[in-house]
């Protein structure tokens, strides 16, 4: 009877251990500085250093209700410690917060900075644990929850 119980307990422990997920933490996914990426004629931005490439046509449609006026424009992108991507650009009024998913990026939050004024020359910086957005003399702090007040 003892051997049967010992075997059952050992089997349960082995199964539990085998089914548990491996987690490597803590992790820091942040990029030290923003990347300024030019949108190509097909609506893609890419960064060879991070082997990063995404289509941004839907982003332009979300921001401007026009998915055809993107060629040659620049987008600013930075990644925070938690792995969120912050994307914005000149003439935007919002910063878009994305999380990577299989074969794409999912919009987690649209952070509205101004209902009326668009950005003239936005810059993104790491100000750990936040992301700093500078547009001229205006400064904002952002994180995965939105605008830090």
URCORSUL-V680449 format. One record per residue. N is the residue number from 1. PHI is phi in whole degrees, 0 to 359 (NA if undefined). Layout:
N_PHI / N_PHI
This chain:
1_NA / 2_298 / 3_296 / 4_294 / 5_296 / 6_298 / 7_297 / 8_296 / 9_295 / 10_299 / 11_297 / 12_297 / 13_296 / 14_295 / 15_296 / 16_298 / 17_294 / 18_293 / 19_271 / 20_285 / 21_274 / 22_277 / 23_239 / 24_256 / 25_210 / 26_285 / 27_231 / 28_229 / 29_265 / 30_292 / 31_265 / 32_295 / 33_222 / 34_291 / 35_248 / 36_254 / 37_242 / 38_274 / 39_281 / 40_276 / 41_296 / 42_267 / 43_89 / 44_249 / 45_242 / 46_210 / 47_224 / 48_295 / 49_301 / 50_254 / 51_43 / 52_239 / 53_207 / 54_217 / 55_276 / 56_243 / 57_302 / 58_294 / 59_295 / 60_296 / 61_293 / 62_299 / 63_279 / 64_245 / 65_59 / 66_211 / 67_256 / 68_247 / 69_256 / 70_233 / 71_302 / 72_83 / 73_285 / 74_247 / 75_246 / 76_253 / 77_219 / 78_213 / 79_239 / 80_268 / 81_300 / 82_277 / 83_99 / 84_281 / 85_260 / 86_252 / 87_230 / 88_204 / 89_194 / 90_299 / 91_75 / 92_282 / 93_245 / 94_229 / 95_245 / 96_257 / 97_253 / 98_243 / 99_237 / 100_293 / 101_229 / 102_300 / 103_62 / 104_175 / 105_225 / 106_252 / 107_292 / 108_267 / 109_199 / 110_254 / 111_263 / 112_280 / 113_267 / 114_213 / 115_281 / 116_244 / 117_259 / 118_265 / 119_289 / 120_263 / 121_205 / 122_288 / 123_222 / 124_249 / 125_226 / 126_280 / 127_227 / 128_311 / 129_271 / 130_253 / 131_247 / 132_261 / 133_249 / 134_243 / 135_225 / 136_66 / 137_268 / 138_268 / 139_232 / 140_224 / 141_251 / 142_233 / 143_212 / 144_295 / 145_269 / 146_131 / 147_284 / 148_274 / 149_266
